[in-house]
Amino acid sequence: MRQPAEWKVGTSYRFSDSSGLEQIKSAGLNCIELVLHGQDWLNNFEALAKQFTDIVNEAARLDIEVWSVHLPFTDPWDVSCLDAELRKTIIDNQYRMLQLAESWGVGIAVLHPSFEPISEEERPARMAVCQEALRTLAQLTRNLNIRVAVECLPRTCLGNTSDEILQLIESTSGLLVCCDVNHLLHESAENFINKVGSRIGTVHMSDYDGIDERHWLPGKGITQWDKVLNALTKQGYQGPFMFEVRNGVPEELKSCWEGMIH
């Protein structure tokens, strides 16, 4: 069983980040999650694909692993859309993003199961179509070397508890889960981790106040990090510890991690 001190450590990385890959490397971080959200992929795919391919190539030159990508979200990308024709288009667009990420050698793609707000009245229908959409994406990627990791989300989004996440993925063995501890507003992180178990394929790590997501540096909020690390280890998680901190400075992230494991 690999202990946390043996895990790789990384950070989410946006095209617009002021901290460049050289700074990430010099700080001692060794992997990134490439955030594809926030760009106009629907109208500018080819140009953006080239720009992000250049980032992937630069990461490879620096020996930084692109561990995962974060797929686009918001309404135009919402796989729980109740309009069947529009949902098919959304799934096709997400699959195109998955193919691109797989061409970069990335093994995990983080997907939001919905956008929001979602009313209680429409929640059952949205859960049903989301489950089917996720099954379709898993089937489409069977011949690709990339797996979809469904992210737990806050507030009224789908997948805002361990029970909902398990309901979304239970019938599709190829799906993984991205555990974002800063999104868990209805249960503790350790409870979520212990219930979802080995289906957790990647993580988003930041702190919060328990009221809403904050993406603070770990230690600034209420998360009990010793319990989080112990639960992940108990469930056989192999890393990496992927920071998703708002305006995170690589040197501060590395120092934070070292403080957590010593």
SVG drawing of the C-alpha trace seen along z (x, -y; Angstrom):
<svg xmlns="http://www.w3.org/2000/svg" viewBox="-41 -36 55 39">
<polyline fill="none" stroke="black" stroke-width="0.4" points="0.0,0.0 1.5,-3.3 1.7,-5.9 0.9,-9.6 4.6,-10.5 5.1,-8.4 2.3,-10.1 3.0,-12.4 1.9,-16.0 0.3,-18.3 -1.9,-21.3 -4.7,-22.3 -3.3,-24.4 -5.2,-26.9 -4.1,-28.4 -4.2,-31.8 -2.3,-30.9 0.3,-33.4 2.4,-30.5 4.0,-28.9 5.1,-25.3 8.7,-26.3 7.7,-27.6 5.6,-24.5 8.6,-22.3 11.1,-24.4 8.7,-24.2 8.9,-20.4 5.5,-19.6 5.5,-16.8 2.1,-16.6 -0.8,-18.8 -4.5,-18.7 -4.9,-20.6 -8.1,-22.7 -9.9,-22.8 -12.9,-24.8 -13.1,-28.5 -12.2,-28.4 -14.5,-28.6 -14.0,-25.1 -17.3,-25.0 -16.3,-27.7 -12.5,-27.6 -11.6,-23.9 -8.7,-23.7 -6.8,-26.7 -7.3,-25.8 -6.3,-22.2 -3.0,-23.5 -2.4,-25.9 -3.1,-23.2 -1.0,-20.7 1.9,-23.1 1.3,-23.2 1.3,-19.4 4.6,-19.3 6.2,-21.8 5.1,-19.8 6.7,-16.7 9.9,-18.6 10.0,-19.6 9.1,-16.0 5.8,-17.1 3.0,-14.5 -0.3,-15.7 -2.2,-13.4 -5.7,-14.5 -7.8,-17.1 -10.8,-18.9 -13.5,-18.8 -15.6,-22.0 -18.8,-22.5 -21.7,-24.9 -25.0,-24.6 -23.6,-24.0 -21.7,-21.0 -24.2,-19.6 -24.7,-15.9 -27.8,-15.9 -29.7,-18.1 -33.3,-16.9 -33.5,-17.8 -32.6,-14.5 -31.3,-16.0 -29.3,-18.7 -27.9,-16.1 -26.7,-13.9 -24.8,-17.0 -23.3,-17.6 -22.1,-14.0 -20.6,-14.2 -18.7,-17.4 -17.5,-15.9 -16.3,-12.8 -14.4,-15.0 -12.6,-16.5 -11.9,-13.0 -10.3,-12.0 -8.1,-15.1 -7.0,-14.4 -6.3,-10.8 -4.1,-11.9 -2.0,-13.7 -1.5,-10.5 -3.7,-11.7 -5.4,-8.8 -8.1,-10.6 -10.7,-13.2 -12.7,-14.9 -16.4,-15.5 -19.1,-17.5 -22.3,-15.4 -24.4,-18.5 -24.6,-22.3 -27.1,-24.1 -29.5,-25.1 -31.5,-21.9 -34.9,-21.8 -36.0,-19.0 -38.9,-18.3 -36.6,-17.7 -33.8,-16.0 -35.0,-12.4 -35.3,-12.9 -31.9,-14.6 -30.3,-11.8 -31.7,-9.2 -30.5,-10.9 -27.1,-11.7 -26.6,-8.1 -27.4,-7.1 -25.2,-9.8 -22.3,-8.7 -22.9,-5.1 -22.7,-6.3 -19.5,-8.2 -18.0,-5.1 -19.0,-3.0 -17.6,-5.5 -14.2,-5.5 -13.8,-1.7 -11.2,-1.8 -9.4,-4.8 -6.8,-4.8 -8.6,-7.4 -11.3,-7.0 -14.0,-9.5 -13.9,-10.5 -17.2,-11.9 -16.7,-14.7 -18.7,-15.2 -20.3,-18.7 -21.8,-21.2 -25.2,-22.8 -28.0,-21.7 -25.7,-20.0 -26.0,-16.3 -23.6,-14.1 -23.6,-16.3 -23.4,-13.3 -21.7,-9.9 -25.1,-8.2 -25.8,-10.2 -22.3,-9.7 -22.7,-6.0 -26.1,-6.0 -24.7,-7.7 -21.8,-5.3 -23.0,-2.0 -24.2,-0.4 -21.1,-1.4 -17.9,0.3 -15.6,-1.9 -16.4,-5.1 -14.2,-6.6 -14.9,-9.3 -13.1,-12.6 -13.3,-13.4 -13.4,-17.1 -13.3,-17.5 -14.2,-21.2 -17.5,-20.4 -18.8,-18.1 -21.5,-20.1 -23.6,-17.2 -21.0,-14.8 -17.4,-14.7 -14.7,-14.0 -13.7,-10.8 -17.2,-9.5 -17.4,-10.2 -14.1,-8.5 -14.9,-5.4 -18.3,-5.0 -17.0,-5.5 -13.8,-3.5 -11.8,-2.2 -13.8,-4.0 -11.9,-7.2 -9.4,-7.6 -8.3,-11.2 -8.9,-14.0 -9.2,-17.8 -7.8,-19.1 -8.5,-22.5 -10.1,-23.8 -13.4,-25.4 -15.8,-26.6 -18.4,-23.8 -20.9,-26.4 -19.8,-26.6 -16.8,-25.8 -13.9,-28.1 -10.8,-26.5 -8.6,-27.7 -5.2,-26.4 -5.5,-23.3 -5.3,-24.4 -7.3,-27.5 -10.7,-25.8 -12.4,-23.0 -11.2,-19.9 -9.5,-17.4 -6.6,-16.5 -5.2,-13.7 -8.6,-11.9 -8.7,-12.6 -5.3,-11.1 -5.9,-8.1 -9.2,-7.4 -7.6,-7.6 -4.8,-5.3 -7.2,-2.8 -9.2,-2.7 -6.0,-2.0 -5.7,-5.4 -2.3,-5.7 -2.1,-9.4 -1.6,-12.0 -2.5,-14.7 -3.9,-17.2 -4.3,-20.7 -7.2,-22.8 -6.6,-26.0 -7.7,-29.3 -4.7,-31.4 -2.4,-28.8 1.3,-29.6 3.4,-26.4 5.9,-27.1 3.1,-27.5 1.4,-24.3 4.6,-22.3 5.2,-23.7 1.6,-22.9 2.0,-19.3 5.2,-18.8 3.6,-20.1 0.7,-17.6 2.9,-14.5 5.5,-15.4"/>
</svg>
